[in-house]
Amino acid sequence: MKKKPLDSLGELQRTVLETVWELGEASVHEVRKSLGRKKKLAYTTVLSAMQKLEKAGWLDHRAEGKSYVYFATQSRAQAGAGSLQGFLKRVYEGDALSMFQHLIQQTSLSADELAELKRLIEQREKEGL
């Protein structure tokens, strides 16, 4: 089954996935405890979100005693790269240059941020890519 796009996940699912990424791996109880600092959620609510994430291909689990320990099937960086590629195709028809031009022209970048962009471009040029 194809993985559901990251940006199509609901708010709770995204929050649960972010929590699993932060913890590395976690039981429903651990995720609920971590989320409880922000808002109180029922155990079954968190369990349902984690099961939906597993069905969507974002989480997997292993049995540990009587509990399941869930872990992400992709790192945050991998998920972000996939979402960015999808966004680039949808919004800019795959034209990365147009996207960068828009970002540079429409965003207030500091001198440090511009210098970092220049450094990254120079690095890519040296790599011959």
C-alpha positions as CSV (number, residue, x, y, z in Angstrom):
1,M,0.0,0.0,0.0
2,K,1.3,3.5,-0.9
3,K,2.1,5.7,2.1
4,K,-0.5,8.5,2.7
5,P,1.2,11.9,2.1
6,L,2.5,13.6,5.3
7,D,0.6,16.8,4.6
8,S,-2.7,14.8,4.4
9,L,-2.4,13.6,8.0
10,G,-4.7,15.1,10.6
11,E,-3.5,17.3,13.3
12,L,-3.5,14.6,16.0
13,Q,-1.8,12.1,13.7
14,R,0.9,14.6,12.8
15,T,1.4,15.4,16.5
16,V,1.6,11.7,17.4
17,L,4.1,11.0,14.6
18,E,6.2,14.0,15.7
19,T,6.2,12.6,19.2
20,V,7.4,9.2,18.0
21,W,10.1,10.8,16.0
22,E,11.2,12.8,19.1
23,L,11.2,9.7,21.3
24,G,12.7,7.3,18.7
25,E,10.1,4.7,19.6
26,A,7.3,4.6,22.0
27,S,4.3,2.7,23.5
28,V,0.9,4.3,23.4
29,H,1.3,5.1,27.1
30,E,4.6,6.9,26.4
31,V,3.1,8.9,23.6
32,R,0.0,9.8,25.7
33,K,2.2,10.9,28.6
34,S,4.3,13.1,26.3
35,L,1.2,14.6,24.7
36,G,-0.4,15.0,28.1
37,R,1.8,18.0,28.8
38,K,0.0,19.9,26.1
39,K,-3.5,18.4,26.3
40,K,-5.2,15.5,28.0
41,L,-6.1,12.7,25.6
42,A,-7.7,9.3,26.3
43,Y,-5.6,6.2,25.9
44,T,-7.9,4.9,23.2
45,T,-7.7,8.2,21.2
46,V,-3.9,8.0,21.1
47,L,-4.1,4.2,20.3
48,S,-6.5,4.9,17.4
49,A,-4.2,7.6,16.0
50,M,-1.2,5.3,16.2
51,Q,-3.1,2.4,14.5
52,K,-4.2,4.7,11.7
53,L,-0.6,5.9,11.3
54,E,0.4,2.2,11.1
55,K,-2.3,1.5,8.5
56,A,-1.1,4.5,6.5
57,G,2.4,3.2,6.5
58,W,4.0,5.8,8.9
59,L,4.4,3.6,11.9
60,D,5.2,-0.1,12.5
61,H,5.4,-1.9,15.8
62,R,6.9,-4.8,17.7
63,A,5.6,-6.7,20.7
64,E,7.4,-6.0,24.0
65,G,5.7,-8.0,26.7
66,K,2.0,-7.2,26.7
67,S,2.6,-3.9,25.0
68,Y,3.4,-2.7,21.5
69,V,6.3,-0.4,20.9
70,Y,5.8,1.7,17.8
71,F,8.5,3.2,15.6
72,A,8.5,5.4,12.5
73,T,9.1,3.7,9.1
74,Q,10.8,6.9,7.9
75,S,12.9,9.5,9.6
76,R,11.6,13.1,9.8
77,A,14.2,14.1,7.1
78,Q,13.0,11.4,4.7
79,A,9.4,12.3,5.3
80,G,10.1,16.0,4.8
81,A,12.0,15.3,1.5
82,G,9.1,13.3,0.2
83,S,6.6,16.1,1.1
84,L,8.9,18.7,-0.5
85,Q,9.1,16.7,-3.7
86,G,5.3,16.3,-3.8
87,F,4.9,20.0,-3.2
88,L,7.4,20.9,-5.9
89,K,5.6,18.7,-8.4
90,R,2.1,19.9,-7.5
91,V,2.8,23.6,-7.2
92,Y,5.8,24.3,-9.5
93,E,5.3,21.4,-11.9
94,G,8.7,20.1,-10.8
95,D,10.6,23.3,-11.6
96,A,12.9,23.8,-8.6
97,L,14.4,27.0,-10.0
98,S,10.9,28.7,-10.1
99,M,10.3,27.6,-6.5
100,F,13.7,29.0,-5.3
101,Q,13.1,32.2,-7.3
102,H,9.8,32.7,-5.7
103,L,11.1,32.0,-2.2
104,I,14.0,34.4,-2.6
105,Q,11.9,37.1,-4.0
106,Q,8.9,36.8,-1.7
107,T,10.7,36.0,1.6
108,S,12.7,38.4,3.8
109,L,16.0,36.6,4.2
110,S,18.7,37.9,6.5
111,A,22.3,38.5,5.4
112,D,23.3,35.3,7.2
113,E,20.6,33.2,5.5
114,L,21.6,34.6,2.1
115,A,25.2,33.8,2.8
116,E,24.3,30.2,3.8
117,L,22.4,29.9,0.5
118,K,25.4,31.1,-1.4
119,R,27.6,28.6,0.5
120,L,25.3,25.7,-0.4
121,I,25.3,26.7,-4.1
122,E,29.0,27.0,-4.1
123,Q,29.3,23.6,-2.4
124,R,27.0,22.0,-5.1
125,E,29.1,23.6,-7.9
126,K,32.3,22.1,-6.4
127,E,30.6,18.7,-6.3
128,G,29.8,19.1,-10.0
129,L,26.1,18.6,-9.6
